Amino acid sequence: MRVGYARTSTLDQRAGFEAQIRELGAAGCEKIFQEQVSSVGDRKELADALDFVREGDVLMVTKLDRLARSIAHLSKITEALEQKRASLHVLETGLVTAGATGRLMLNVIGSIAQFEREMMLERQREGIAKAKADGVYKGRKPTARAKAAEIAALKQQGIGPAEIARRLKIGRASVYRVMAAA
């Protein structure tokens, strides 16, 4: 059986997410696990997909970066598949891990992908440091302070900080900071 896995990091990446699902369907996936979560967060659908595959099945992804966040994570996934005598197929590269050559290529490509990611993060950190030094970087817009009036109104209604945080979709500590500053 061909089992697909599609993932994007955010809900804003809807077009890319839908494209992955279309590609997996066109590749013959009978079941597609899909989620929109960061690769560093809990990935329930990936765990479910790995649990679902059986001997002889193929787990398919459109791109390697949709599956694993590092070479260590990729190794854990491929080990789980190997234990079940299932394989991995990456559509973008045509890579299939059913044989020794496929597993070798997966490790090479995975290492290159991890290197690229680390280089990108390094350039990003350097860019942020330069922007901060130039006085241009302001960080992300503070969300809790922008909701100070709403926090105050809910507090006056006798609602507790935890409930205020839940309703306004901000951190509880942020609610306490805004209340202390008021």
Residue pairs with C-beta under 8 A, 6 or more apart in sequence:
1 30
1 31
1 53
1 54
1 56
1 57
1 58
2 27
2 28
2 29
2 30
2 57
2 58
2 60
2 89
3 29
3 30
3 31
3 32
3 33
3 49
3 52
3 53
3 57
3 58
3 59
3 60
4 21
4 24
4 25
4 27
4 29
4 31
4 32
4 33
4 34
4 59
4 60
4 61
5 24
5 32
5 33
5 34
5 45
5 46
5 49
5 59
5 60
5 61
5 66
5 67
6 17
6 20
6 21
6 24
6 32
6 33
6 34
6 35
6 61
6 62
6 66
7 17
7 20
7 34
7 35
7 36
7 37
7 39
7 43
7 45
7 46
7 66
7 67
8 14
8 16
8 17
8 20
8 36
8 66
9 36
9 37
9 38
9 39
10 36
10 38
11 36
13 36
17 34
17 36
19 62
20 34
20 62
20 66
21 32
21 34
23 62
23 91
24 32
24 60
24 61
24 62
24 91
25 32
27 60
27 89
27 91
29 60
31 52
33 45
33 46
33 48
33 49
33 52
34 45
35 43
35 44
35 45
35 46
37 43
39 65
39 68
39 69
40 69
46 67
46 77
49 59
50 59
50 77
50 80
50 81
53 59
53 81
53 84
53 86
54 84
54 86
55 84
55 85
55 86
56 85
56 86
57 84
57 86
57 87
58 86
58 87
58 88
58 89
58 96
58 98
59 81
59 86
59 87
59 88
59 89
60 88
60 89
60 90
60 91
61 67
61 88
61 89
61 90
61 91
62 90
62 91
62 92
63 90
63 91
63 92
64 74
64 90
64 92
64 93
64 95
64 106
64 109
64 110
64 113
65 113
65 117
67 74
67 77
67 88
67 90
68 74
68 77
68 110
70 114
71 107
71 110
71 111
71 114
74 106
74 107
74 110
75 107
77 88
78 88
78 97
78 103
78 106
81 87
81 88
81 97
87 96
87 97
87 98
87 102
88 95
88 96
88 97
88 106
89 95
89 96
89 97
90 96
90 106
90 109
93 105
93 109
95 102
95 105
95 106
95 109
96 102
97 103
97 106
128 137
131 137
143 170
143 174
144 151
144 168
144 170
144 171
144 174
144 175
144 177
144 178
145 178
147 168
147 170
147 178
148 178
148 181
148 182
150 168
151 164
151 168
151 175
151 178
151 179
151 182
152 179
152 182
154 163
154 164
154 167
154 168
155 161
155 164
155 179
159 167
161 172
161 175
161 176
161 179
162 172
164 175
165 171
165 172
165 174
165 175
168 175
